[in-house]
Amino acid sequence: MLSHKTEAEAAVETQIAYCRFTSVIQELCLIFLAWSSGAVGGVCALANVLGGPLCELERLCVEGRWEEARDLQWRLIEPNAAVTRRLGVPALKQAMEWFGFHGGACRSPLQPITESEAQQLRQDFSSNGWL
């Protein structure tokens, strides 16, 4: 039987192969791919803010409900990028405050996010249905 893969399917397989080296992954943008290839968990900064949805993502993966997991994953990527790569710990602390947690003050040398950054951060969470 011949099988023809789309470019997207081939890209996913490549990323899955890349993730196979570990059983725990630390980057949310790869967590869906990691779980689909046998990882057993993740270390996600976003869990400080959206712990419930991340647990739901794991449950969907464990149950093999890949389309639902993928859809949830897409909604989590933008807020995760904001509180990790783009704005970092100060943004994570701000988001924690918005969600009713105590983020606390930034320790030196980190500075709180600016008003402009806070507006972008709010947009990252709002546009994905979290705020």
PyMOL commands that set and color helices and strands:
alter all, ss='L'
color gray80, all
select helices_A, chain A and resi 7-19+28-36+47-62+66-86+89-98+115-126
alter helices_A, ss='H'
color red, helices_A
select strands_A, chain A and resi 24-25+41-42
alter strands_A, ss='S'
color yellow, strands_A
deselect
rebuild
show_as cartoon
